[in-house]
Amino acid sequence: VDDGSTDGTVRLEEEYRGRVTWLSRTRGGVSAARNDGIRVSTAPWITFLDSDDRWLPGKLERQARYIRERPEVRIHQTEETWIRRGRRVNPRRRHMKREGAIFSESLELCLISPSAVAVARPLFDRHGLFDEDLPACEDYDLWLRITKDERVGLIPEAHVIRHGGHPDQLSSLHWGMDRFRLYSIVKLMALHGDELPDNYRVHALEIAIRKARILMEGSLKRGRTGFAGSLESLILSLEAEQYDIGECLFLLKEGVSKDG
């Protein structure tokens, strides 16, 4: 999917014409691009490759073998090698990939990498696509919806090179990434809270309140009094176990002024 590139990517279409399906679209963001690709694909399994990552030879073959060996697992990922600013780095312990029921751990941060994952198509039919309203953390949002019901498999070998630290990375373009995660948790609770096991629901609420308080404290230190006030109101609603997606739309706004 060519999401409005201006770097000559279109030349690849000529090189691979007839071997791949090429979608060219006006720039709409990573979620819209991935969703377009999912909609036109016909395979029973979906994989992704972000523009700043690289698959190693044999990656898809290894995942195909895993699917044959573990047909009951409908989402799995491989390990990956991290490259940051041209140097290999080891992920922190909190970023280490897990397998099994990982919903609770996934509330803290994203534990599934798009370029390493393989997802059975029926999961998109059941849980929906990437949320195009989210400027970032759209993968975190989708994985929460899926992992509340699904166990995640793990291939313990690195089959992806993951590059980070460059200035156009989404995490570098947006301030306060946890506000997007907070939005995702509130949305999940509003739409699916009644479906969650008690331990999942309690943990999700605890994490949401903690993230909101940290964001509020940071906003007050930076003089964003209006934003902090909105967070305080949201915290009161969460403590009352009231989940309103409309109340947390302010979290998606980029241009927050000193009083905003």
Backbone bond lengths (Angstrom), bond angles and torsions (degrees), N, CA, C in turn:
res aa  C-N    CA-C-N  psi(-1)  N-CA   C-N-CA  omega(-1)  CA-C   N-CA-C  phi
1 V - - - 1.452 - - 1.524 107.53 -
2 D 1.319 116.37 120.06 1.460 122.30 177.52 1.526 107.56 -95.81
3 D 1.338 116.27 103.97 1.464 121.99 -175.32 1.528 110.42 -90.41
4 G 1.334 115.27 63.65 1.460 120.55 176.57 1.513 114.13 69.41
5 S 1.335 117.78 36.81 1.461 120.36 -177.86 1.534 111.05 -68.88
6 T 1.324 115.26 154.16 1.470 121.45 178.08 1.526 111.11 -127.30
7 D 1.340 117.30 17.19 1.464 121.14 -173.09 1.522 113.66 -107.71
8 G 1.325 117.50 16.95 1.451 119.16 179.85 1.510 114.15 87.41
9 T 1.332 117.80 9.80 1.463 121.65 179.16 1.523 111.28 -56.95
10 V 1.329 116.46 -29.91 1.462 120.48 -176.96 1.527 111.89 -58.50
11 R 1.318 117.22 -24.38 1.471 119.64 178.65 1.519 111.76 -62.73
12 L 1.335 117.20 -26.86 1.457 120.37 178.38 1.518 111.09 -64.99
13 E 1.330 116.49 -31.65 1.464 119.68 178.67 1.526 110.53 -61.47
14 E 1.315 116.33 -38.79 1.461 120.29 178.45 1.526 110.54 -67.91
15 E 1.332 116.17 -39.22 1.468 119.84 -177.92 1.513 111.95 -67.98
16 Y 1.354 116.97 -37.77 1.465 120.89 -174.52 1.525 112.50 -107.77
17 R 1.319 117.58 14.99 1.463 120.94 -177.83 1.529 110.33 -56.55
18 G 1.337 115.17 132.54 1.458 120.68 -179.08 1.512 113.80 91.81
19 R 1.335 116.53 -15.71 1.466 120.22 -179.57 1.525 112.66 -108.20
20 V 1.332 116.88 -21.22 1.468 120.84 178.43 1.525 108.62 -133.81
21 T 1.327 115.72 157.77 1.456 121.32 172.07 1.518 108.08 -91.29
22 W 1.321 116.71 122.76 1.460 121.80 -174.70 1.526 109.28 -107.14
23 L 1.324 116.23 124.21 1.457 121.21 175.98 1.515 108.56 -113.69
24 S 1.322 116.20 123.72 1.453 121.18 176.47 1.519 107.98 -113.36
25 R 1.320 117.15 130.06 1.456 120.97 -173.76 1.525 110.07 -143.57
26 T 1.332 115.72 157.58 1.449 120.70 171.59 1.522 108.85 -64.95
27 R 1.326 116.74 141.25 1.461 119.79 -175.57 1.523 111.40 -54.47
28 G 1.324 114.77 122.49 1.455 120.27 -179.69 1.508 112.95 -133.11
29 G 1.341 116.67 0.97 1.450 120.01 178.65 1.517 112.50 101.48
30 V 1.325 115.16 165.07 1.459 121.25 -173.16 1.524 112.15 -63.84
31 S 1.326 118.45 -38.17 1.470 120.37 -178.35 1.520 110.80 -65.52
32 A 1.328 116.59 -46.54 1.462 120.08 -179.66 1.521 111.03 -63.09
33 A 1.333 116.59 -38.94 1.467 120.02 179.45 1.523 111.20 -64.96
34 R 1.319 116.60 -47.17 1.469 119.47 179.18 1.528 110.64 -63.17
35 N 1.320 116.70 -41.68 1.464 119.43 -178.75 1.516 111.56 -63.18
36 D 1.326 117.37 -39.38 1.468 119.95 177.04 1.526 110.42 -61.53
37 G 1.336 115.99 -41.58 1.458 119.67 179.05 1.516 112.23 -64.43
38 I 1.328 116.73 -41.02 1.467 120.47 178.28 1.527 110.31 -62.51
39 R 1.325 116.98 -42.42 1.473 120.71 -175.65 1.526 112.44 -64.88
40 V 1.323 117.60 -36.58 1.471 119.11 -176.50 1.522 112.01 -89.98
41 S 1.319 118.30 -12.27 1.460 120.36 -179.61 1.526 109.98 -73.33
42 T 1.320 115.16 157.86 1.466 120.52 -178.24 1.528 112.65 -125.10
43 A 1.320 117.81 -5.59 1.464 121.11 -176.59 1.526 111.03 -73.91
44 P 1.322 117.42 153.99 1.473 120.50 178.93 1.527 113.19 -73.74
45 W 1.328 117.56 -14.80 1.465 121.45 177.87 1.530 108.84 -126.36
46 I 1.344 115.66 144.52 1.459 121.69 -177.94 1.529 109.06 -118.25
47 T 1.331 116.20 132.77 1.461 121.56 171.92 1.527 108.13 -126.81
48 F 1.322 116.49 163.84 1.464 122.04 -177.41 1.528 109.14 -131.78
49 L 1.327 115.05 152.22 1.459 120.39 172.13 1.518 107.56 -139.43
50 D 1.331 116.33 108.18 1.462 120.62 178.44 1.520 110.06 -71.44
51 S 1.322 116.00 155.58 1.462 121.08 -172.39 1.525 112.76 -64.81
52 D 1.337 118.10 -23.44 1.455 119.78 -177.94 1.525 112.90 -99.99
53 D 1.329 117.46 9.52 1.466 121.70 178.74 1.527 110.43 -115.79
54 R 1.328 115.47 170.52 1.473 120.08 -178.82 1.523 109.83 -142.56
55 W 1.328 116.03 131.35 1.459 120.83 172.45 1.516 109.33 -82.35
56 L 1.317 117.06 139.43 1.454 121.24 173.54 1.524 109.37 -84.70
57 P 1.327 118.15 153.97 1.467 120.45 178.46 1.527 111.07 -55.78
58 G 1.329 115.97 136.10 1.451 120.97 178.00 1.516 114.77 91.44
59 K 1.337 116.76 -1.22 1.469 119.67 -176.60 1.522 111.34 -60.75
60 L 1.306 117.89 -51.03 1.463 120.38 -177.32 1.522 111.94 -68.33
61 E 1.338 116.42 -35.65 1.459 119.17 177.66 1.524 110.67 -62.95
62 R 1.348 116.42 -40.42 1.466 119.65 178.99 1.524 110.73 -65.53
63 Q 1.317 117.24 -38.89 1.458 119.60 179.08 1.524 111.18 -69.99
64 A 1.318 117.34 -35.76 1.462 119.74 176.69 1.528 110.66 -62.96
65 R 1.327 115.89 -38.67 1.469 118.96 177.62 1.524 110.90 -66.33
66 Y 1.333 116.89 -39.65 1.465 120.37 178.01 1.523 110.55 -61.38
67 I 1.319 116.79 -41.13 1.471 120.96 -179.92 1.519 110.38 -63.07
68 R 1.336 116.63 -40.53 1.471 119.46 178.18 1.524 111.11 -65.93
69 E 1.331 116.33 -38.24 1.461 120.50 -176.68 1.526 112.76 -79.04
70 R 1.355 117.14 -28.98 1.461 121.38 -176.45 1.529 110.25 -128.99
71 P 1.310 118.48 64.76 1.465 121.00 -174.42 1.532 113.63 -64.42
72 E 1.330 117.37 -18.04 1.465 120.15 -179.32 1.532 112.20 -79.32
73 V 1.341 117.79 -15.45 1.466 122.09 -179.16 1.525 108.26 -91.56
74 R 1.314 116.86 119.01 1.465 120.77 -172.18 1.532 113.91 -102.06
75 I 1.312 117.14 -0.23 1.463 121.43 171.95 1.527 107.78 -149.79
76 H 1.325 116.12 130.29 1.457 119.77 178.14 1.523 108.76 -150.30
77 Q 1.311 115.34 166.65 1.460 120.36 178.91 1.513 110.11 -144.16
78 T 1.310 116.02 164.41 1.460 122.00 175.10 1.524 108.92 -99.79
79 E 1.307 115.79 166.66 1.455 119.89 168.40 1.531 108.40 -72.52
80 E 1.328 116.65 171.56 1.455 120.51 -177.52 1.519 110.09 -148.60
81 T 1.320 115.65 160.40 1.456 122.92 175.37 1.519 108.49 -104.81
82 W 1.316 116.86 129.29 1.468 121.33 -178.30 1.524 110.51 -94.90
83 I 1.323 115.37 130.71 1.459 122.51 173.02 1.521 107.07 -120.84
84 R 1.319 117.19 122.28 1.465 121.72 -179.69 1.526 108.92 -124.31
85 R 1.314 114.65 118.25 1.471 121.53 -178.28 1.524 110.82 52.94
86 G 1.324 115.33 42.01 1.452 121.19 174.59 1.514 115.69 84.57
87 R 1.340 118.14 -1.50 1.460 120.43 -178.43 1.521 110.21 -121.80
88 R 1.333 115.15 142.90 1.459 119.25 178.14 1.529 109.71 -72.54
89 V 1.331 116.08 135.44 1.461 121.35 178.42 1.521 108.63 -130.72
90 N 1.321 115.52 154.56 1.465 120.70 176.17 1.525 109.41 -94.64
91 P 1.325 117.30 134.22 1.465 119.08 178.50 1.518 111.16 -64.76
92 R 1.326 115.98 148.07 1.458 119.75 175.53 1.524 109.11 -67.38
93 R 1.317 114.62 162.62 1.465 119.82 -177.46 1.535 111.09 -56.82
94 R 1.331 117.21 -38.72 1.461 120.07 -177.96 1.525 112.63 -66.80
95 H 1.343 116.68 -19.35 1.457 120.41 179.74 1.533 112.75 -93.92
96 M 1.326 117.12 -3.53 1.462 119.99 -177.87 1.523 109.78 -61.89
97 K 1.332 116.04 137.75 1.463 120.71 -177.74 1.523 111.52 -75.15
98 R 1.317 114.16 142.60 1.456 121.29 178.28 1.509 110.10 -117.06
99 E 1.330 115.68 169.61 1.446 120.21 171.80 1.518 109.03 -133.64
100 G 1.327 114.85 162.77 1.453 119.57 -178.35 1.513 110.95 97.49
101 A 1.326 116.51 -144.92 1.469 122.29 -179.99 1.529 108.18 -84.16
102 I 1.316 117.31 98.54 1.468 120.40 -172.50 1.529 112.58 -111.71
103 F 1.325 118.26 14.73 1.467 120.34 -177.29 1.524 111.43 -56.00
104 S 1.327 117.92 -50.21 1.467 120.97 -175.35 1.523 111.53 -60.37
105 E 1.349 117.06 -44.86 1.465 119.58 179.08 1.525 111.49 -67.14
106 S 1.336 116.92 -30.33 1.458 121.29 -178.17 1.522 112.80 -72.81
107 L 1.324 118.10 -13.11 1.462 120.35 177.01 1.527 111.39 -67.21
108 E 1.319 117.07 -30.99 1.463 120.85 -178.25 1.522 111.42 -71.16
109 L 1.320 116.52 -48.00 1.455 121.95 -177.12 1.512 109.29 -161.14
110 C 1.320 116.16 168.85 1.462 120.82 -176.20 1.529 110.08 -73.12
111 L 1.333 116.66 125.41 1.459 121.69 -177.67 1.528 112.91 -114.53
112 I 1.326 116.66 7.31 1.466 121.23 177.48 1.520 108.06 -124.63
113 S 1.317 116.86 129.21 1.462 121.63 -178.57 1.521 110.26 -96.33
114 P 1.330 118.30 126.28 1.467 120.08 -179.87 1.528 113.57 -53.83
115 S 1.313 118.10 -40.86 1.462 120.14 -176.89 1.516 113.36 -73.62
116 A 1.338 117.02 -11.14 1.463 120.90 -178.61 1.518 113.31 -108.29
117 V 1.331 117.77 -8.63 1.461 120.95 -170.23 1.527 111.81 -93.79
118 A 1.315 115.63 154.98 1.466 123.45 168.64 1.520 106.58 -130.38
119 V 1.343 115.84 130.11 1.462 121.29 -173.53 1.522 109.69 -125.56
120 A 1.318 116.93 129.87 1.461 121.01 175.79 1.523 109.24 -67.42
121 R 1.327 116.89 133.85 1.459 121.19 -176.10 1.525 114.10 -52.30
122 P 1.340 120.58 -40.10 1.471 119.29 -179.29 1.521 114.33 -57.25
123 L 1.346 117.75 -22.39 1.457 119.20 179.06 1.521 111.36 -67.92
124 F 1.317 117.49 -33.44 1.469 120.17 176.31 1.521 110.27 -70.23
125 D 1.324 116.49 -37.46 1.465 119.70 177.62 1.525 110.56 -62.80
126 R 1.325 116.42 -35.40 1.464 120.30 -176.46 1.529 112.43 -84.32
127 H 1.328 116.82 -41.61 1.461 119.99 -170.98 1.528 113.89 -106.45
128 G 1.311 117.69 -5.49 1.451 119.96 179.75 1.517 112.94 90.65
129 L 1.328 115.53 178.97 1.459 122.92 -177.14 1.535 109.83 -98.72
130 F 1.319 116.34 -169.95 1.457 121.28 176.18 1.529 109.42 -67.97
131 D 1.308 116.92 140.58 1.463 122.80 -178.65 1.525 108.78 -76.89
132 E 1.338 116.52 111.88 1.458 120.99 -176.18 1.521 113.30 -76.63
133 D 1.321 118.15 -7.29 1.467 121.34 175.32 1.521 112.02 -79.63
134 L 1.325 116.62 -18.81 1.462 120.36 -177.56 1.528 110.84 -84.36
135 P 1.334 118.68 122.29 1.468 120.87 176.90 1.527 112.48 -68.45
136 A 1.331 116.90 -25.54 1.474 123.06 179.78 1.528 107.79 -157.50
137 C 1.319 116.73 173.98 1.473 122.89 -177.98 1.524 112.11 61.13
138 E 1.320 116.67 22.08 1.458 120.57 178.15 1.525 111.73 -65.94
139 D 1.343 116.33 -29.07 1.465 119.46 176.73 1.525 110.65 -72.09
140 Y 1.331 117.08 -43.71 1.467 121.50 175.18 1.527 110.03 -52.61
141 D 1.317 116.32 -45.26 1.464 122.44 -178.07 1.533 111.58 -60.87
142 L 1.333 116.73 -46.33 1.461 120.40 -179.02 1.523 111.39 -68.97
143 W 1.332 116.74 -41.25 1.471 118.58 -177.97 1.524 111.21 -65.14
144 L 1.330 118.26 -33.27 1.465 119.42 175.21 1.524 110.67 -61.77
145 R 1.318 116.33 -44.65 1.468 119.65 -179.55 1.524 111.16 -61.83
146 I 1.326 116.36 -36.37 1.461 119.80 -177.36 1.521 111.31 -80.51
147 T 1.340 117.64 -45.36 1.466 119.78 -173.25 1.524 112.98 -73.07
148 K 1.315 118.14 -12.39 1.467 117.56 174.17 1.528 110.90 -65.15
149 D 1.343 116.85 -19.88 1.463 121.66 -178.52 1.526 114.08 -120.37
150 E 1.329 117.45 -21.70 1.463 121.09 -170.39 1.524 112.00 -115.55
151 R 1.334 115.29 145.87 1.453 121.81 169.58 1.524 108.38 -87.19
152 V 1.316 116.38 142.27 1.463 122.20 -175.20 1.523 109.70 -104.09
153 G 1.323 115.72 132.05 1.455 120.81 176.83 1.520 111.68 -91.49
154 L 1.326 116.09 160.59 1.463 120.98 -179.23 1.518 110.39 -140.56
155 I 1.315 116.49 127.21 1.455 122.97 170.49 1.525 106.55 -93.23
156 P 1.325 118.48 114.87 1.474 120.95 -170.32 1.522 114.33 -80.54
157 E 1.318 117.26 35.54 1.459 121.73 176.70 1.520 108.22 -130.75
158 A 1.330 116.49 142.60 1.466 121.23 -179.16 1.522 110.06 -77.74
159 H 1.314 116.21 119.70 1.458 121.66 177.71 1.523 111.63 -123.68
160 V 1.341 116.56 9.07 1.461 121.82 -178.19 1.522 108.98 -136.40
161 I 1.330 116.33 138.19 1.458 122.27 169.17 1.523 106.60 -100.52
162 R 1.311 116.41 118.61 1.464 121.85 -176.70 1.525 109.69 -108.82
163 H 1.321 116.31 119.49 1.459 121.42 -178.01 1.523 110.10 -99.95
164 G 1.314 116.47 137.51 1.454 120.98 179.35 1.513 111.30 -143.91
165 G 1.330 114.77 173.63 1.454 119.99 176.93 1.504 115.80 89.52
166 H 1.344 118.01 0.68 1.460 119.28 -179.88 1.530 109.92 -86.15
167 P 1.339 118.08 154.54 1.468 121.36 -171.14 1.517 115.63 -66.79
168 D 1.338 118.97 -21.82 1.464 120.02 -178.71 1.524 112.12 -96.14
169 Q 1.338 117.54 10.66 1.454 121.15 175.40 1.523 108.86 -68.70
170 L 1.355 116.72 141.97 1.465 119.77 -174.85 1.520 112.25 -55.82
171 S 1.332 116.99 -38.92 1.459 119.62 -179.37 1.521 112.19 -65.99
172 S 1.345 117.13 -18.77 1.459 120.82 177.55 1.524 111.97 -90.15
173 L 1.322 116.58 -17.37 1.462 120.87 -174.85 1.520 112.97 -92.12
174 H 1.336 117.51 -16.97 1.460 120.61 -174.11 1.525 110.27 -123.61
175 W 1.315 116.63 138.94 1.458 121.13 177.71 1.533 109.32 -86.54
176 G 1.322 115.64 152.21 1.461 120.51 173.26 1.510 114.27 55.48
177 M 1.323 117.32 61.61 1.465 120.56 -175.57 1.523 112.44 -59.60
178 D 1.329 118.02 -25.96 1.462 119.78 -178.76 1.526 112.37 -66.13
179 R 1.330 118.20 -18.51 1.467 118.68 177.18 1.528 110.76 -66.07
180 F 1.327 116.78 -32.38 1.457 119.85 177.22 1.527 110.48 -71.59
181 R 1.325 116.48 -37.32 1.464 119.65 177.13 1.528 110.42 -67.26
182 L 1.327 116.45 -39.62 1.459 120.43 177.21 1.527 110.23 -61.24
183 Y 1.312 116.81 -44.23 1.463 120.89 177.52 1.527 110.32 -57.75
184 S 1.324 116.15 -44.18 1.465 120.65 -177.98 1.521 111.90 -63.44
185 I 1.330 116.51 -39.68 1.471 119.27 179.53 1.521 110.41 -66.81
186 V 1.340 117.20 -44.68 1.469 119.92 179.60 1.526 110.34 -62.31
187 K 1.314 116.85 -41.80 1.466 120.67 178.92 1.528 110.70 -62.91
188 L 1.330 115.87 -42.59 1.463 119.93 178.46 1.527 110.73 -60.82
189 M 1.318 116.15 -44.46 1.463 120.00 -178.97 1.526 111.12 -66.93
190 A 1.327 117.34 -36.60 1.457 120.60 -179.90 1.526 111.69 -67.74
191 L 1.330 115.99 -38.70 1.467 120.24 -174.37 1.530 113.29 -92.70
192 H 1.330 116.54 -31.09 1.470 119.76 -171.59 1.517 114.02 -132.27
193 G 1.332 117.73 9.34 1.460 120.10 -176.22 1.515 113.30 -55.92
194 D 1.321 116.33 -37.72 1.472 119.87 -178.77 1.521 112.42 -68.53
195 E 1.336 116.96 -18.66 1.460 120.83 -178.35 1.524 112.23 -88.37
196 L 1.331 116.78 -16.16 1.459 120.43 -173.62 1.524 111.79 -77.30
197 P 1.326 116.97 142.02 1.480 119.05 170.18 1.522 109.23 -59.74
198 D 1.320 116.25 155.22 1.462 120.63 -175.77 1.530 112.09 -55.45
199 N 1.327 117.10 -43.13 1.467 118.60 -177.29 1.520 111.73 -66.74
200 Y 1.344 117.80 -35.98 1.457 120.81 176.34 1.528 110.34 -65.67
201 R 1.326 116.23 -44.71 1.464 120.68 -176.74 1.529 110.73 -64.19
202 V 1.325 116.70 -44.26 1.465 120.45 -179.90 1.524 110.46 -64.06
203 H 1.314 117.17 -43.88 1.470 120.62 -178.83 1.519 110.73 -66.33
204 A 1.330 117.61 -41.56 1.462 120.77 179.07 1.526 110.74 -61.01
205 L 1.318 117.10 -41.61 1.462 120.84 178.91 1.524 110.75 -64.80
206 E 1.326 117.39 -43.31 1.467 121.00 179.26 1.529 110.99 -60.60
207 I 1.321 116.60 -45.42 1.464 120.74 -178.27 1.527 110.10 -66.33
208 A 1.337 117.60 -41.27 1.463 120.87 -179.62 1.521 110.56 -61.51
209 I 1.324 117.84 -46.30 1.464 120.91 -179.58 1.521 110.65 -64.02
210 R 1.331 116.50 -41.59 1.468 119.07 -179.93 1.517 111.70 -64.99
211 K 1.329 117.20 -43.51 1.463 119.93 178.31 1.527 110.53 -63.13
212 A 1.320 116.90 -40.52 1.467 120.41 -179.43 1.525 110.79 -64.59
213 R 1.323 117.63 -40.56 1.471 120.54 -179.99 1.524 111.40 -66.20
214 I 1.326 116.67 -41.02 1.467 120.07 178.56 1.524 110.13 -64.04
215 L 1.326 117.27 -43.22 1.458 120.97 177.70 1.530 111.13 -63.09
216 M 1.329 117.11 -39.71 1.462 120.50 179.83 1.524 110.81 -64.88
217 E 1.330 116.78 -44.61 1.463 120.05 179.53 1.526 110.96 -62.26
218 G 1.325 116.33 -41.96 1.461 119.95 178.20 1.517 112.16 -65.30
219 S 1.322 117.04 -37.97 1.465 121.23 179.57 1.518 111.31 -66.09
220 L 1.332 117.08 -40.68 1.463 120.56 178.61 1.528 110.76 -63.63
221 K 1.337 117.24 -39.98 1.462 120.75 179.12 1.526 111.17 -63.94
222 R 1.336 116.66 -30.62 1.462 120.79 -178.06 1.532 112.21 -95.17
223 G 1.315 116.70 5.46 1.457 119.92 176.58 1.510 114.53 78.29
224 R 1.309 117.87 15.71 1.468 120.92 178.34 1.533 108.41 -89.24
225 T 1.297 115.04 72.50 1.456 120.23 -171.12 1.524 112.52 -68.58
226 G 1.323 116.74 -37.50 1.459 119.32 179.44 1.516 112.08 -65.43
227 F 1.320 115.44 -42.65 1.464 120.70 178.57 1.526 110.38 -64.90
228 A 1.337 115.69 -41.28 1.465 120.14 178.26 1.525 111.08 -63.10
229 G 1.340 116.77 -38.57 1.459 119.89 178.30 1.514 112.36 -64.39
230 S 1.353 116.42 -38.78 1.464 120.10 177.23 1.528 110.48 -65.06
231 L 1.323 116.30 -38.08 1.464 120.05 177.63 1.526 111.21 -66.41
232 E 1.325 116.83 -38.78 1.464 119.69 178.37 1.528 111.06 -61.95
233 S 1.335 116.54 -41.47 1.468 120.38 177.49 1.524 110.79 -64.42
234 L 1.337 115.87 -40.11 1.462 120.01 178.79 1.517 110.88 -63.94
235 I 1.328 117.09 -40.87 1.466 120.57 179.13 1.530 110.45 -60.70
236 L 1.319 117.22 -42.34 1.469 120.28 178.54 1.528 110.97 -61.21
237 S 1.319 116.64 -39.75 1.467 120.15 177.97 1.519 110.67 -65.96
238 L 1.332 116.28 -42.47 1.465 119.70 179.80 1.520 111.07 -64.24
239 E 1.321 116.59 -41.42 1.470 119.23 179.22 1.521 111.84 -63.67
240 A 1.341 115.63 -26.47 1.474 120.47 175.81 1.521 111.25 -89.71
241 E 1.365 116.22 4.81 1.468 123.18 -178.89 1.526 111.17 57.30
242 Q 1.320 114.53 42.78 1.459 122.03 174.41 1.522 107.80 -110.89
243 Y 1.335 116.05 122.93 1.458 120.73 -173.21 1.526 109.36 -119.98
244 D 1.316 115.72 112.03 1.462 122.01 -176.93 1.526 108.15 -128.06
245 I 1.337 116.50 113.07 1.461 119.98 -178.83 1.525 110.43 -59.63
246 G 1.325 116.84 -39.63 1.456 120.21 -179.31 1.512 113.08 -59.79
247 E 1.331 116.91 -32.42 1.457 120.87 -177.91 1.528 112.50 -70.13
248 C 1.332 117.14 -20.34 1.465 118.54 -176.88 1.533 113.24 -110.81
249 L 1.329 117.27 13.20 1.466 119.77 177.58 1.525 111.93 -63.66
250 F 1.331 117.31 -25.53 1.463 120.65 178.87 1.531 111.62 -60.06
251 L 1.334 116.84 -22.53 1.458 120.51 -179.46 1.526 112.18 -67.30
252 L 1.322 117.73 -20.76 1.462 121.51 -176.67 1.520 112.97 -88.75
253 K 1.332 117.72 -8.54 1.457 120.85 -176.43 1.527 110.28 -77.16
254 E 1.322 115.00 139.32 1.459 120.30 -177.18 1.529 112.41 -90.74
255 G 1.309 116.99 -44.81 1.463 120.49 -172.18 1.511 112.16 -85.36
256 V 1.319 117.62 76.58 1.461 121.16 178.09 1.517 108.93 -94.74
257 S 1.328 116.09 115.89 1.456 120.92 179.86 1.524 109.99 -80.91
258 K 1.335 116.18 -176.97 1.468 119.99 -179.57 1.517 110.89 -58.87
259 D 1.336 116.65 -37.79 1.458 120.27 -179.53 1.518 112.28 -97.69
260 G 1.340 116.84 3.11 1.452 119.63 -174.85 1.503 113.26 -91.54
